[in-house]
């Protein structure tokens, strides 16, 4: 439930206090931030475990999956700008977002 988000954030934060290098906890924390539409916090959290292009791609995809199509397109375009020749995944997600809108 939506009311559980603060508790979930606290649990992932505690897990990261115990093991700051635990990537799954960090990625799941970023996912929670996307669900709360806290996209900048989600990006910042993803950036701690990857490069900018990957962070924008992941958060853009998650925004799309949670119905935030306009935000997803913005984030995926930024992913492509961050790594125009490499980021095939962002191009693929962007095509899906544009087809959905």
N, C-alpha and C positions, 0 to 999 in steps of 0.2 A: 504494500500500500504506500501511497505518497507520504503518509505520516511517518513511515519508517526510514525515509532518506537520512535524516540527521543521525539516527542510530547506525545505519549502514556506513555512512561517512566516518563516524567515530571508530567503527570496527576496522575498516581499511586503514585509517590513519594509525590506529594502534598497531596493526600488523606491520606497517611501514616503520614505526618506531622500533619495533623488534628486529626487523630486517629491511633496512632501507633499499637494498638491492633487489627485493622481491618484485619482479616485473609484473606478474599477474595481479598482485594487489594494486599496483599503481595503475595498470590498465583498467581494472575494474572500478577504481576510484574515478578515473576519467569518464568511464561510462555513466556512472551515477551523476556526474556533473552535466553530461549531455542530457540526460533525462530531466534534469532540473533546468535545462536551457542556460546553463552557466558555461557557455562555449569557451570563453577565454580561460577559465579555470581548467576546463578539460584539455585545452591546447597546452597550457603550461604543464599540466600533469603528464601528458603524453610526451612533451619535449624532454622530460627527465629520463625517458627510456628510449628515445630515438631522435632521428633528425627531423627538421622542419617539414620536409615534403611528406614524410610518413605520418607525422602528427596531424597535419592538415588533412591528409587522405583519410586517416582513421576517424577523426572527429567529423569530417564531412560525411563520410559513410554513415556514421552513427546518427548524425542529424537527419539524414535522409530516412533511415529506418524508423526514427521516432516522429516522422511526419513534418519535419522542419525543412521543407524542400528548398525554399529560398535561401536559407542559411547554408544548407548543404551545397548548393551551387556556388555560393560565395567562397566557402572553405575549399572546395575541390578546385576551383579556379586558382586559388592561392597555392594549393599543392602543386599544380601544374607550373605556375610561375616559379615556384621554388626549385623545381627540377623538370624543365620542359622536355628533355630528351629521354629521361629515365622513367617517369611516372606513368606507366601504362595502366596501372590499377586506377589511378585518379581519372584518367581519360575514360575508362570503362564505367566507373561509378557516375561520372558526369553525364555520360550518354544515358544511363538509366534514370538519373534525376530529371534530365530534360525530357525524356519520354514520358515520365510520370506527371510532369507539370503541364 
